[in-house]
Amino acid sequence: MAGTYSAALMNAAGNRSYPFNFTLVANTWTLITQTIPGDTTGTWVLSGNATGADLRVVQVAGSTNQGTANTWNASGALGTSSNSNTFFGTNGATFQLGPCGLWVAPAPQPLLRTSIQDELARCQRYYEKSYDVGTAPGTAAGTSSAGLVLWGITVNNITTASNIQPYKVTKRANPTITMYSGTTGASGKVRDAIDNTDVTPTVALGGLNQFSFFVNPSTAGININIQSQWTADARL
């Protein structure tokens, strides 16, 4: 929808913001760039895994959420008084946002599109799951669950079953491993499919490329069939 809209860069506390306006023509993709000088006051998170800064793009900004454009405001201003503020009152209006990024001045870098395979590999350095894309960890889907890992071991009178699971992508640090029952989805469990019960595994980190685990099945026997899902979390 055509009109004047706003975006704002702000700190995590929401008390420092830099709002700016941009104008769109209906049904026309438009590249928007804005140079934002660094803030010299306020409190900013500069390290760790907490929010450092938010970039917010708004269609409507009421008077209590307006500030001065193109300068740092000592408030959580999301927009300015120049906002058209007609978007929500227009039946069937749409607003589409494409790729965005934040770079050091003086010029933005090209917005390059990469394949989903490349993006997935980048993400898996920090987080990986055995579940299929789009399936939430803990989903109870039984043996038909996409991504289900099956460990079948045959040893006479076995009392312990163990295996090693490699990661698809080397992790940035030793991750936290969470196992899930392949049948019930219970966290911290794997499925002993011979006795149809969930059992608790013992997980050992194997470095950045793999992890291992072992379980004591409910009944010792010559056939052990362990079913599970897992996640590896190495996020900051």
N, C-alpha and C positions, 0 to 999 in steps of 0.2 A: 504494500500500500504506500502511495506517495505521501511525503510529509517530512517534517523535521523531527529527528529523534536524538537521543543522547546516549553516551556511554560514559563510564566513570571508572578510574582506577582508584582503589581505596585500600587502606590498611585493614588488618584483621579486626581491630577494635572498632572500626566504622566511624572514627572521629577525624579522619584525614581523607579527603577525596579530591580528585581532579576531574571534574566533569567537562565534557566537550560535546558539541553538536555536529550532526551530519545530516545531509538532505538526500532523500531518495526519490527517484522517479518510479512510477508504477511499472511492475513487471520488467525491471531492468537490473541486472546484476551490476553492482557498483563497488569498486575497490576504495576502501576508506583507510587513510593513514593519518596518524596524529603523533606529533612529537611531544613528549611529556617530560619536562625537566624534573630532576630528582628532588624529592621533598627534603627540606633542611630542618624540619622539626617533627614533632609527633613521635610516636612509638611504633617501630617496625620490627617484625620478626625476621631475623637475618640468617638463622640456621635452624637445623632440626627438622621435624616433620609436621610442625604446626603451620597454619596458613600464613603466608608471607604477604600476599597481596591478592586482591580480587579485581577482576575486570568485569564490570556489569554493563550489559547493553539493555536499555529500557525503551519501551514504546510509549509509556505514559509516566510522567513525573508530576505529582501534585505539589502544591505550594510548599508543604512542609518538607519535601524531598528535593527542593531546588536550591541551587547555589550559583556562584559566579563562574561563568565559562572560562576555560583556559587559564586557570590559576588554582593553587592549592587552597582548599576550603577547610576550616577547622570544624568540619561536620561530616555527616554521612550522605552528602548530597549525591543523588543519582542522576540528576538532570538539571536543566535550567529553565528559565521562564520562556525560552524560545521553543520549547517542545510544542508540537502541534496538538498533542493530547486528544486526538480524535480516533485513535486506533480502536480502542475498546468499544466505542460507540458506533462503529461501522460494521454492519452485518456482512459476514463472509470475508473480512479482511484477513490477510496472511502476512507473515513476516518470516523471511528465511535468512538464516545466518550461515555463512560459509566458514572455511578455515580461518583461524586468527592466530596471531603470534605476538610475542614481545621481544624486541631486539634492542641492542645498544645503538644509539644514534651514531652517524647522521642519517642512515638510510635503512629501510626494512629489507630483509632478505626475501628472495622469491618463495612463494608458498608452493612447495612441491608436493604432489600427491604420490604416495607410495602404496604398494599393494597391501592387502589385508594380511598376507603372509609375513611381510616385512614388519608391519606394525605389531603383529602378534608376537613375533620373535623379540622385538624390543621390550614389549610388556612382560614377556616370560622371564626376562632377566630378574624381574622383581617379584613376579607372582605367576605360578603355574598350577594348573589343576588337571586331574585326569578326566573330569567331566567334559562333555562336549561343550562347544561354545554355545552360550545361551542357556545352559543348564546350571542352576544354582547348586552349590555344595550343600549336601545334606538331603538332596532330593531322593525320595524313596521310590525307586523304579524297578526294583528286582533285577533279575538277570538280563532284562532287556535294556537296562540303562546304558546309554551311549557313554563310552569311555571306561566302562567297567574293567578293572584289572583282575585277571584270574591267575592264581598261582596253584597249579596242580603238582603235587609231590607224592611220589610213591616210594616208601621205604618201609621195610619190615619193622613193626612194633615201634613206630615213630612216636615220640612224645613232644617233640618240638619241630615246628616248621618255620623255615626262614627263607628270605629272598632279598635280592638287591634290586632297587628301582632306579634307573637312570633318569635324569632330567632331560627334557628336550633342548633346553638352553642353559648354559652355565650361569649360575646365580651370582649376584653381586656380593653376597655374603651368605653364610650358613643360614638357611631359612628355618622357619618354624613349620614342622610337618604336622598335619592333622589328618588322621585316617577316618574313613566313614564306612559303615557297614554297606556292602553292596546290595543288600536286600531292604533293610529298614531305613538306611540313611543315618543311623545313629552316629553321632560324633564320638571319636575316640575308640571306635570298634571296627573289627573286620568280621566277615561272615564265615563261619565254619559250615560249609555247605553239606558236609557229610552228616553232621548232627543237627543241621538247621537251627543254629543258634549263633548269637553274636558273642565274640570273645575279645578280650582286650589285648592289643599288640604292644610290644616293646619296640620303640623306634630308636635307631641310632643314626646320627648324621654321618655321612660319608664324605664330607667336603662339599665343594661347590658343584659337583657333577652328578651326585647320586646320594641316596640314603638307603639304609637297610632296616629290616624289621624282623622280629620273630614272634611267634605265638605258640601257646600251649593249647592244642586242640582239646575239645571236651572229652574225647575218647581216643586213646592211642590206637592206631590201626595201620594198615598197609596203604590206605588211600587217604590223602589229605587234600582237600579242595578249598582253598581260601579265596574269597571274593571280596574286593574292596574298591573304594574310591579314595582319593587323597588330594590334598592341597599343599603347596610349598610356598610360604609367604616370606619374602626377603625384602619387603618394602621398607622405605626409610622410616 
